[in-house]
Amino acid sequence: MTEDGVQQHKAGDSLASPISPLVSSDVPLSLYIHIPWCVRKCPYCDFNSHKAQPELPEHAYIDAMLEDLDQDISYVQERPIQSIFFGGGTPSLFSAEAISRLLKALHTRLPISPDCEITLEANPGTFEQNKFAAYREAGINRLSLGVQSFHDEHLKKLGRIHSGDNALTAIHSAQSVGFTRMNVDLMHGLPGQTSSQAVADIHTALDAGASHLSWYQLTIEPNTHFHKMPPRLPVEDTLADIQERGLAAIATKGLRQYEVSAYAIPGEECRHNLNYWRFGDYLALGAGAHGKITVPQEGEIFRYQKTRLPEHYLERLLSRTTHTQPIAIAERPFEFLMNALRLKAGFDAALFAARTGLDFSIIEERLSELVADGLLEKSGPQICCSATGSRFLDDVVARFLN
């Protein structure tokens, strides 16, 4: 799941009724911060990103986010912030001084956990590398590098502005200034990519010491340049070979797959994304950011979205929220399972009840049907997808739409 792009789905009313009040202390809270500017828009990107002007309005944007946060402060409900994620766009276009100013202001407004995971997405170009030490001093303790590939021919086709050498140097530069927690984003199934090249990208990232890998297939999304002018992608046999060989290569380096496209050395899993997949709560700041909040007093769970265009976000006063939508009782099983079944370990009955306010028995019959169909596996209270179920995850969760 991306940080910016939560879809709403309508379900029937036959599934569920609440059994007890929701308890906010049972629902961990994170913070997502969206920095919407990029040097240029990549042809495959459907995120809320916009071409940066020569001078970014850093301080005005931070002022707007803090004013926005002050309007949403009741959502915190005295819960500690367990993770903060700067996504984009390209957050590393912001100066370390701006990031430091924002984090200091957040500490005065929010109860931030002492061991809070604070991730910044960064491009691996030379410009960003020069700021790594200052980002760490500002309070960033985890980097996510948008490498995509170490092959220059593929980077050019993807519209990336860094080289393979830049990417490798960025990993070493981050390590040299003390970043021990680092994700490397890699795509596979790229135009003209062979199986050997895809596997070589994995080896390069992991040999360089990346402790976390986001490895996912390029998909052609609507409203992108690639959708208007589709590139020639590898054939299905090549894609299957890339998947098989890639998984084997990752396993040999000691990384464990813990989510559909996420792999980590044990203990290095992304806590922020785990909170999404376990149906936790998250505050939203920045243009186009999405949030999810549990309101136990009203027995309600809702999603909300900030105004999308940066100029509109800057111009609005007080709250920048433009859409708020409760997650209806009948929709909660689908919404929960759409996230939790992405995890290789799945979920247990207690988590379902704590995050939805619903009795596990409400979904047991359908879960049993999916177990019988070989799409889910059950061990005591724990439910997860089988290998087949993982390949057809959309079909599995669709069974809970009515």
C-alpha positions in Angstrom: 0.0 0.0 0.0 1.2 3.4 -0.8 1.1 6.2 1.7 -1.0 8.4 -0.6 -3.9 6.8 -2.3 -6.3 5.0 -0.1 -9.4 3.7 -2.0 -12.8 3.6 -0.5 -15.0 0.5 -1.1 -18.7 -0.1 -0.5 -19.9 -3.3 1.1 -23.3 -4.8 1.9 -24.8 -4.4 5.4 -25.0 -8.1 6.2 -21.6 -8.8 7.7 -21.2 -7.1 11.0 -22.3 -5.2 14.1 -20.0 -3.8 16.9 -19.6 -5.9 20.0 -17.9 -3.4 22.2 -16.7 0.2 22.2 -13.4 0.8 20.3 -10.5 1.6 22.6 -8.1 4.2 21.1 -5.1 3.0 23.2 -5.4 -0.4 21.4 -4.7 1.4 18.0 -1.1 2.7 17.5 -0.7 6.1 15.9 1.7 7.2 13.2 2.2 10.4 11.2 2.6 10.7 7.4 4.0 13.9 6.0 3.7 14.5 2.2 6.3 16.7 0.4 4.8 16.9 -3.1 7.6 18.3 -5.2 10.0 16.5 -7.6 12.7 17.7 -9.9 10.5 16.2 -12.7 7.7 13.7 -12.9 8.7 10.1 -13.7 6.7 8.5 -16.5 5.5 5.7 -14.3 4.5 7.8 -11.3 0.8 8.3 -10.3 1.6 9.7 -6.9 0.6 13.3 -6.0 3.9 14.9 -7.1 4.5 18.2 -8.9 7.5 19.7 -10.7 9.5 21.9 -8.3 10.2 25.5 -9.0 13.8 26.8 -8.6 13.0 27.8 -5.0 10.7 25.7 -2.8 8.4 27.5 -0.3 9.9 25.4 2.5 9.0 27.7 5.4 5.5 28.6 4.2 4.7 24.9 3.6 5.9 24.0 7.1 3.8 26.9 8.6 0.8 25.5 6.7 1.4 22.0 7.9 1.7 23.1 11.5 -1.5 25.2 11.3 -3.2 22.1 9.8 -1.9 19.9 12.6 -3.2 22.2 15.2 -6.7 21.7 13.8 -6.3 17.9 14.0 -4.7 17.6 17.4 -7.7 16.0 19.0 -7.1 12.9 16.8 -4.0 12.1 18.8 -6.0 11.1 22.0 -2.9 11.2 24.1 -1.3 8.3 22.1 2.4 8.4 21.4 3.5 8.8 17.8 5.3 5.5 17.0 6.6 6.5 13.5 6.9 9.4 11.2 7.3 9.0 7.4 8.3 11.8 5.0 7.0 10.7 1.6 6.5 12.4 -1.7 7.3 13.6 -4.2 10.9 13.9 -3.1 11.2 15.0 0.5 15.0 15.2 0.2 14.5 18.3 -1.9 13.8 20.1 1.4 16.8 21.3 3.3 18.0 19.7 6.5 17.3 23.0 8.2 13.6 22.8 7.1 13.3 19.2 8.2 14.9 20.0 11.6 12.5 23.0 12.1 9.5 20.8 11.4 10.6 18.0 13.7 11.3 20.4 16.5 7.8 21.9 16.1 6.3 18.4 16.1 8.0 17.6 19.4 6.3 20.6 21.0 2.9 19.5 19.8 2.9 15.8 19.9 3.8 13.0 22.3 6.5 11.4 20.2 7.8 8.1 21.4 11.5 8.1 22.4 12.2 5.2 19.9 10.0 6.7 17.2 11.0 5.5 13.7 11.5 8.6 11.5 11.9 7.8 7.8 12.8 10.2 4.9 12.4 9.2 1.3 15.4 10.4 -0.7 16.7 10.4 -4.2 20.2 8.9 -4.5 21.6 11.8 -6.4 24.8 13.7 -5.4 22.7 16.8 -4.3 20.8 14.7 -1.7 23.9 12.8 -0.5 25.5 16.0 0.6 22.6 16.5 3.1 22.5 13.0 4.6 24.6 13.9 7.7 22.5 16.9 8.4 19.3 14.9 8.0 20.6 12.5 10.6 21.4 15.3 13.0 17.9 16.7 12.5 16.4 13.5 13.8 15.9 11.3 10.7 16.9 7.8 11.7 15.9 5.8 8.7 16.4 6.5 4.9 14.4 5.1 2.0 16.4 5.5 -1.2 14.5 5.5 -4.5 17.0 3.6 -6.5 14.7 1.5 -8.8 17.7 0.1 -10.7 21.5 0.1 -10.8 21.5 -0.2 -14.6 21.8 3.2 -16.4 19.8 2.0 -19.4 16.8 1.2 -17.2 17.1 4.4 -15.2 17.0 6.4 -18.3 13.9 4.6 -19.5 12.3 5.3 -16.1 13.1 9.0 -16.4 15.3 8.9 -13.3 17.9 11.6 -12.9 20.6 9.6 -11.1 23.0 6.9 -12.3 23.7 3.4 -11.0 27.0 4.7 -9.6 25.2 7.5 -7.9 22.8 5.0 -6.3 25.6 2.8 -5.0 27.5 5.8 -3.7 24.4 7.0 -1.9 24.1 3.8 0.1 27.7 4.0 1.2 27.3 7.7 2.0 24.3 7.1 4.2 26.1 4.4 6.0 29.2 6.5 6.5 27.2 9.2 8.4 25.6 6.6 10.7 22.4 5.4 9.0 22.1 1.8 10.0 18.4 1.5 9.0 17.9 1.9 5.3 15.5 0.8 2.6 16.3 0.5 -1.0 13.4 0.7 -3.5 13.9 -1.5 -6.6 11.5 -2.1 -9.5 11.6 -5.2 -11.7 9.8 -6.0 -15.0 11.3 -2.9 -16.5 11.4 -2.1 -20.3 14.0 -4.3 -21.9 15.1 -5.9 -18.5 16.4 -9.4 -18.5 16.2 -11.8 -15.6 19.9 -11.6 -15.0 19.8 -7.8 -14.8 16.9 -7.8 -12.3 18.7 -10.3 -10.1 21.9 -8.3 -10.4 20.1 -5.2 -9.0 19.1 -7.2 -5.9 22.7 -8.4 -5.4 24.1 -4.9 -5.8 21.7 -3.5 -3.2 22.2 -6.2 -0.6 25.9 -6.6 -1.1 26.1 -2.9 -0.3 24.5 -3.5 3.0 20.8 -2.5 2.6 18.9 -4.0 5.5 15.4 -3.6 3.9 14.3 -4.0 0.3 11.1 -2.9 -1.4 11.1 -5.0 -4.5 8.0 -4.7 -6.8 7.0 -5.1 -10.4 6.5 -2.0 -12.6 2.8 -1.6 -13.3 1.3 0.8 -15.8 -1.0 3.2 -13.9 -3.7 5.5 -15.3 -2.8 9.2 -15.6 0.8 8.5 -16.3 3.0 9.0 -19.3 3.6 5.3 -19.6 -0.2 4.8 -19.8 -0.4 7.2 -22.7 2.7 5.7 -24.4 3.2 2.2 -23.0 6.7 0.9 -23.1 7.5 -2.7 -24.2 7.7 -4.7 -21.0 9.1 -8.2 -20.5 6.9 -11.2 -21.5 5.2 -13.3 -18.8 7.8 -16.1 -18.9 10.5 -13.5 -18.2 8.5 -11.9 -15.4 7.9 -15.3 -13.8 11.7 -16.1 -14.0 12.6 -12.8 -12.5 10.2 -13.4 -9.6 11.6 -16.9 -8.9 15.2 -16.0 -9.2 14.8 -12.7 -7.3 13.1 -14.3 -4.3 15.9 -16.9 -4.2 18.6 -14.2 -4.3 16.9 -12.2 -1.5 16.6 -15.3 0.7 20.3 -16.1 0.3 21.2 -12.7 1.8 19.2 -13.4 5.0 16.2 -11.1 4.3 12.7 -12.4 5.1 9.7 -11.5 3.1 7.2 -10.0 5.5 4.8 -8.3 3.1 3.8 -8.6 -0.5 6.7 -6.5 -1.7 8.8 -5.9 1.4 11.8 -7.8 2.6 14.0 -7.2 5.7 16.7 -8.5 7.9 14.7 -9.7 11.0 14.2 -6.7 13.2 14.6 -4.2 10.4 10.9 -4.3 9.2 9.4 -0.8 8.5 7.3 0.0 11.6 5.5 2.7 9.8 4.2 0.5 7.1 3.5 -2.3 9.5 1.1 0.1 11.2 -0.8 0.6 7.9 -1.0 -3.1 7.3 -2.2 -3.9 10.8 -5.0 -1.3 10.4 -3.5 1.2 12.8 -4.2 4.9 12.8 -2.2 7.6 11.1 -2.3 11.4 11.0 -2.0 13.2 7.6 0.0 16.3 6.9 0.8 17.9 3.5 -0.8 18.3 0.2 -2.9 15.2 -0.8 -1.9 13.2 2.3 -4.4 10.6 3.6 -5.1 9.7 7.2 -7.1 7.2 9.3 -8.4 7.8 12.8 -10.4 5.7 15.3 -12.8 7.7 17.5 -13.7 5.3 20.4 -16.2 7.6 22.0 -18.4 7.5 18.9 -17.5 3.9 17.9 -16.3 5.4 14.6 -13.3 4.8 12.2 -12.8 7.3 9.4 -10.4 8.2 6.6 -9.6 11.8 5.6 -7.7 13.5 2.9 -5.9 16.8 2.6 -6.3 19.2 -0.3 -4.2 17.9 -3.2 -2.5 20.8 -5.0 0.4 22.4 -3.2 -0.7 25.9 -4.0 -4.2 25.2 -2.6 -2.7 23.7 0.6 -0.5 26.8 1.0 -3.4 29.2 0.5 -6.1 27.6 2.7 -6.5 28.7 6.3 -6.7 26.5 9.4 -7.7 22.9 8.3 -6.6 21.7 4.9 -8.9 18.6 5.1 -11.1 18.3 2.0 -12.6 14.8 2.3 -13.7 12.8 5.4 -15.4 9.4 5.1 -16.4 7.1 7.9 -15.6 3.4 7.4 -19.0 1.8 7.8 -19.4 -1.2 10.0 -20.1 -3.5 7.1 -17.0 -2.2 5.3 -14.6 -2.8 8.2 -13.8 -6.5 7.6 -12.9 -5.8 4.0 -10.8 -2.7 4.9 -9.0 -4.7 7.6 -8.3 -7.8 5.5 -7.2 -5.7 2.5 -4.3 -4.6 4.6 -3.6 -7.4 7.1 -3.6 -10.2 4.5 -0.7 -8.4 2.7 1.5 -9.6 5.6 3.1 -13.0 5.3 2.3 -13.7 8.9 -1.3 -12.5 8.5 -3.3 -11.6 11.6 -5.0 -13.1 14.6 -8.5 -12.9 16.0 -7.5 -10.5 18.8 -6.1 -8.0 16.4 -9.2 -8.1 14.2 -11.4 -7.3 17.2 -9.2 -4.6 18.6 -8.8 -2.7 15.3 -12.4 -3.1 14.0 -14.5 -3.3 17.1 -16.2 -6.4 15.7 -16.3 -10.0 16.8 -14.0 -12.4 15.0 -16.9 -14.8 14.6 -18.4 -12.4 12.0 -15.8 -13.4 9.5 -15.1 -17.0 10.6 -17.4 -18.7 8.1 -15.9 -16.9 5.1 -12.4 -17.5 6.4 -13.2 -21.2 6.7 -14.5 -21.3 3.1 -11.2 -19.7 1.9 -9.2 -22.1 3.9 -11.1 -25.0 2.3 -10.4 -23.4 -1.1 -6.7 -23.4 -0.4 -6.4 -19.6 -0.4 -5.9 -19.1 3.3 -4.1 -21.0 6.0 -5.1 -21.2 9.7 -3.0 -22.1 12.7 -4.8 -21.6 16.0 -6.0 -18.0 16.0 -3.6 -17.0 13.2 -4.8 -16.5 9.6 -2.6 -15.8 6.6 -2.7 -16.3 2.8 -1.4 -19.5 1.3 1.0 -19.1 -1.6 -1.9 -19.3 -4.0 -3.9 -16.8 -2.0 -1.1 -14.3 -2.1 -1.1 -14.5 -5.9 -4.9 -13.8 -5.9 -5.1 -11.5 -3.0 -7.6 -9.2 -4.6 -10.0 -12.1 -5.2 -9.5 -13.3 -1.6 -10.4 -9.9 0.0 -13.3 -9.4 -2.5 -15.1 -12.3 -0.8 -15.8 -9.9 2.1 -17.4 -7.2 0.0 -20.9 -8.5 0.5 
